[in-house]
Amino acid sequence: MTANRSQSPLERAAETTAGLEIEQQFWLTNAAQVRIDTDRVNLESVAAIDGVVEIHADAAVELTTATNATASTAEPAEAAGRLGSSYTNGLEQLSIPGVHEKYGARGAGATVAVLDTGADDTHPDVQVDGWRDFSGRSSTPIDYNTHGTHVAGTVAGGAASGTQIGVAPEATLLVGAVLTDCSDGSCVGRTSDVIAGMEWAVANGADVISLSLGSEGYTASYISAVRNAEASGTVVVAGAGNSGDGISTSPGNVYDAISVGAVDEYGRVTAFSSGETIDTSDAWGRDAPSEWPSSYLVPTVVAPGDRVLSAAADGGYVRKRGTSMATPHVSGVIALLQGATDRSLEPDEIKTVLRETAAKSTGEPNTRYGHGIVDAIAALEEAGSFATAEGTVSDTVTDNPIESATITLEAPDGTSYETTANFVGEYELKGVPGDRKYTLTVTAPGYESTSETVFLPADERTRRDVSLAGNGELEAVLEDAQFGNGLANGTVNATAYGTYPLVYQGDGVYTADHVPSRGHANEYTLTATVPGYESERRTVAVTDGQRATERFELTGDATLEVVAEDAVTGTAVSNASVTIERPDGTALDVDESTADDGVLTTPCLLYTSLMAR
């Protein structure tokens, strides 16, 4: 059901109920922002509206800048990397100079949406290519704090000062102001504004949404927003939070998001950087999608987030600390990956690349480092090595798609990748290491499995359409109801999810060898038609890969009237026996005798002579 359809009852209720007002409706997640006057409308009555599943407060969202950060102004040269580099320490830590210089990758062709406090695009290092103020106050870019300008500078800032501050300076930068209630250096927004910003970003073709913000706890409203954004090809990157180990914030703690922790210039995780092992059931309850694991770690990766130098809203530069500062580093790296590869990387591929190429501090992922510190060069080199396998699974006989078929790719070392075909039989396996051979195996209930060896070139999509043969058999025996002989020249079809024709084998026997025994079509309508005979239809079940046999005794489709008369007098002869003989010499003694008027009516059959005695 679409969001529009499922929200229709809510719309009607709002039109007729004083004190119930819809302020925003969303398509990225099936939700609406509603203002309820609880003096006139009780929450129970709203919860009872058809289509309403849950009611949540529109949670406050805050910056993920560390509370103990000191935001002092600084000259860019003070934060330049070691050995007189013209890059900030943060960019050097991530190997950004090598990406820019060795590969020439600077983010061109990629789009990043920063949802924050806004941005000052009069800053010489910040160019805003797309703008939206979700408070509705400014039609031109503005920063209600200085946080958004700092974040935007880290993502795509330039080097007007002589020091490069942005990871992906040639990326297209979209900025949405969603945290606009600012005072005393802090800013607050609402979950509804963040989701509205995510919709705007997806609609405007963002490859990455960068969220240096969060809410305490586990905000279920973000789940479908993050998942649907990624289904549209947009990666969601969010800070893990700044309250230390054992805790995290939303949307960074949504399993599908890339959550980011912070390290200092020496690669040590900062004390404020959040992370935890999340028990899916305890944290999310029934809101958790069934595909999620029973538990998972936050953060996904870490990046520079301590004393990070970037742009300030007054045209200068400022140091800040927090996972807010680490997040745009990762968002910028993703922009580099998207801009440098021949095809658009899928969100799952990007996650795999970042996890597998991150510099590991320990052997196993943990709540402090996640999978490790992002390494841009290693990620870029790895990103171009992935492949995608795609295709359609169909029935060998009918060509109809096979829904829910299981497709598995297995590498020689035993590593496997698995997915399920959708309702039109299509499948896609993304993020598979390329330039190697795999065993492609396809299975489905009621069908024989099939396997083949496929080679998947790196950075390409390889199509393999697969047809499966049903593992059951059908047999129909067609006989003349009077003579008992087998009937040729017939047509026998088994119909359920498609039509399976049975082939004549001789002596009245017709068979079909590749009929699914379970799944879509385990019960068939079997129709037998022979010229000159009445057609018959039966229902037959095929189970457990066995052969099902159905016998048809067909009756002629017309009647023959026989009149027995005395050859001399011409009077009717009653109680006469009638024998019908066919061209092949077979004869039939009709069970009935002629009536008093000498007449006998019997099914019409091909005959050469009639004898009445």
C-alpha positions, 0 to 999 in steps of 0.5 A, spaced: 500 500 500 502 506 498 503 512 503 498 516 499 493 511 500 494 508 507 494 516 509 487 517 506 483 515 512 487 520 516 486 526 511 479 525 512 479 525 519 483 531 519 478 534 515 472 533 520 476 533 526 477 540 530 484 539 533 487 535 529 491 538 523 496 535 518 502 539 517 506 534 513 506 528 509 512 524 507 513 519 501 520 517 503 517 513 510 509 512 510 508 517 516 505 524 517 507 530 522 500 531 525 499 537 530 494 534 536 490 539 541 489 534 546 484 538 550 479 536 544 482 530 541 485 524 545 490 520 542 486 513 543 481 516 537 487 518 533 490 511 534 484 508 532 484 511 525 484 506 519 492 506 517 495 509 523 500 504 526 503 508 531 504 515 534 510 518 536 512 525 539 516 529 533 523 528 537 528 533 538 534 533 534 541 536 536 548 537 533 553 531 534 558 536 536 562 534 542 559 538 548 566 539 550 569 542 544 572 549 543 570 552 537 576 557 536 578 561 530 584 558 527 588 560 521 588 554 516 596 554 516 596 552 523 592 545 521 596 544 515 598 536 515 605 534 517 611 536 513 608 542 510 602 539 506 597 543 504 591 539 506 588 539 513 590 533 518 584 530 517 584 529 510 591 526 510 589 521 515 584 519 510 589 519 504 585 524 501 592 527 498 593 521 494 586 520 492 586 527 489 593 527 486 594 519 484 587 518 481 585 525 480 578 523 483 575 530 487 568 528 487 566 530 480 559 527 478 557 526 485 552 529 489 552 530 497 546 533 501 548 536 508 542 537 512 544 541 518 544 548 520 545 551 513 551 554 510 554 560 508 556 560 501 559 567 501 565 563 504 570 563 499 571 555 500 564 553 500 559 553 494 552 551 495 549 548 489 542 547 491 539 550 497 532 549 502 530 552 508 526 547 512 524 553 517 521 557 511 525 563 513 530 564 508 530 563 500 538 564 500 543 560 503 544 562 510 547 558 517 543 559 523 549 557 527 556 555 524 556 548 524 553 547 517 558 551 514 564 547 518 560 540 515 559 543 508 567 545 508 569 538 510 565 535 505 566 539 499 570 545 501 576 548 497 583 551 498 582 558 497 586 559 503 592 555 501 590 549 505 585 544 502 579 543 507 574 539 503 574 531 501 571 532 495 571 539 492 568 538 486 562 534 488 555 538 487 553 540 494 546 541 496 545 544 503 538 543 507 537 547 513 533 542 518 536 545 525 534 552 525 532 553 532 539 556 535 541 559 541 547 560 545 551 556 540 546 550 540 541 548 535 535 544 535 530 541 530 525 536 529 525 529 526 520 531 521 524 536 518 530 531 518 525 526 514 523 532 509 530 534 508 532 527 506 526 526 501 528 533 498 535 530 498 533 524 494 528 527 490 534 532 487 539 526 486 543 526 492 548 520 492 550 521 499 546 524 505 550 527 510 547 527 517 551 530 523 545 530 528 541 525 532 536 524 537 537 520 543 535 513 543 532 509 537 527 513 533 523 508 529 521 514 524 528 513 521 528 506 519 524 506 513 526 513 511 533 510 511 532 504 507 527 507 502 533 512 501 538 507 500 533 503 495 533 509 491 541 509 491 542 514 496 547 512 502 545 515 509 551 517 513 550 519 520 554 521 526 554 515 532 553 521 537 558 524 543 556 521 549 561 516 549 561 508 549 555 504 551 550 509 547 548 511 540 543 516 537 538 516 531 539 516 525 546 513 526 544 507 530 539 505 524 542 498 522 542 500 514 545 507 515 553 508 515 554 510 522 561 514 524 565 515 530 571 520 531 578 519 532 584 524 534 589 526 529 593 520 532 588 515 530 585 514 537 578 514 538 576 520 542 573 519 549 566 522 547 565 518 541 559 513 542 558 506 540 554 500 542 552 493 541 545 494 539 540 488 541 535 489 535 529 486 539 530 490 545 532 497 541 527 497 536 522 491 538 517 490 532 519 496 528 525 492 526 525 489 519 526 482 519 532 482 515 536 485 520 541 481 524 539 480 531 545 484 534 549 489 530 555 494 532 555 502 532 559 505 529 560 502 522 567 506 521 571 512 524 574 518 521 577 524 524 573 528 529 577 532 534 580 539 533 578 538 525 579 545 521 574 547 516 570 553 514 566 558 519 560 562 517 564 568 518 568 567 512 574 564 517 576 558 519 574 554 526 576 548 529 571 543 532 570 536 535 565 531 535 562 525 530 559 531 527 566 533 524 567 525 522 561 524 519 562 529 513 569 526 512 566 519 510 560 523 506 566 526 502 570 519 501 563 516 498 563 522 493 570 520 491 568 513 490 562 515 486 565 520 482 571 516 480 568 509 478 565 507 471 558 506 474 554 508 480 555 504 486 550 501 490 549 503 497 551 496 499 557 496 495 559 502 498 558 499 505 562 493 503 568 497 501 568 502 507 568 496 512 573 491 508 578 497 507 578 500 513 584 500 517 583 496 523 586 497 530 584 490 532 582 484 529 575 484 530 570 490 529 568 493 536 564 499 539 570 504 539 573 503 532 567 499 528 570 496 522 576 501 523 579 508 520 576 510 513 582 509 508 580 513 502 585 510 497 584 503 499 577 504 498 577 507 491 582 501 489 577 496 492 570 500 489 572 499 482 573 491 483 566 490 485 561 486 480 553 485 480 550 479 477 543 480 475 537 476 471 530 473 471 528 466 473 523 463 469 519 457 468 522 452 462 516 451 459 511 457 460 517 462 461 513 465 467 517 468 472 518 464 478 517 468 485 522 467 491 527 463 487 533 463 491 540 465 487 546 463 490 553 465 488 559 461 491 566 463 490 572 457 490 574 459 497 566 458 500 564 465 500 557 465 498 552 471 496 545 470 496 538 473 494 531 472 492 527 473 486 522 478 486 515 478 484 517 478 477 522 473 477 528 479 477 534 478 482 540 482 483 546 481 487 551 487 488 557 488 491 560 482 489 568 481 488 569 482 481 574 479 476 573 472 478 569 465 477 563 463 481 558 457 482 551 460 480 546 456 483 538 457 483 533 453 487 525 454 488 520 450 491 517 445 486 523 445 481 529 442 479 535 446 481 540 448 476 548 450 477 553 454 472 559 457 473 560 464 471 565 469 471 563 476 473 568 482 471 569 488 475 566 494 475 560 491 470 553 488 471 553 481 468 546 478 466 544 471 467 537 469 466 536 462 468 530 457 467 528 452 472 524 445 470 519 443 474 520 437 478 514 433 477 510 429 472 503 429 469 500 423 465 493 423 462 490 416 459 485 418 454 480 412 452 474 411 448 468 410 453 465 405 449 471 401 446 476 402 451 481 403 446 487 409 447 485 415 443 490 419 439 490 426 436 488 429 442 490 435 446 491 435 453 493 441 457 495 442 465 493 449 467 495 453 473 500 458 473 501 457 466 499 452 461 503 445 461 502 441 454 502 434 455 505 430 449 502 424 446 506 418 447 502 412 444 496 408 446 492 414 448 498 416 453 500 423 454 505 426 458 509 432 461 515 432 464 517 438 467 511 440 472 512 444 478 510 440 484 509 445 489 510 453 489 505 457 485 502 451 481 501 444 485 494 443 483 492 443 476 486 443 471 487 438 466 483 439 460 483 433 455 480 434 448 479 429 442 476 431 435 469 427 435 469 427 443 466 431 449 472 434 452 473 433 459 476 437 465 479 434 471 483 437 477 489 433 479 495 435 484 502 434 483 506 433 490 513 431 492 516 431 485 512 425 483 508 423 477 501 424 477 496 420 472 489 421 470 485 417 466 479 420 461 474 415 458 471 420 453 464 419 450 463 421 443 460 428 442 454 426 437 448 421 437 446 415 432 439 413 432 438 406 429 432 404 427 431 396 426 425 394 421 423 387 419 426 387 412 420 384 409 414 387 412 418 394 414 415 394 421 419 396 427 423 390 431 423 391 438 428 388 443 433 387 437 441 387 439 445 392 436 453 391 434 457 397 431 463 395 427 469 400 426 474 400 420 479 397 424 475 391 425 473 392 433 466 391 434 461 394 440 455 390 442 451 396 445 448 394 452 441 397 450 436 394 445 431 397 440 425 400 443 418 398 441 418 403 435 424 399 433 429 405 435 435 405 439 439 412 440 447 411 442 453 415 442 455 417 435 462 413 433 465 412 426 463 405 424 462 401 417 456 397 419 451 396 423 447 389 425 441 388 428 438 382 431 
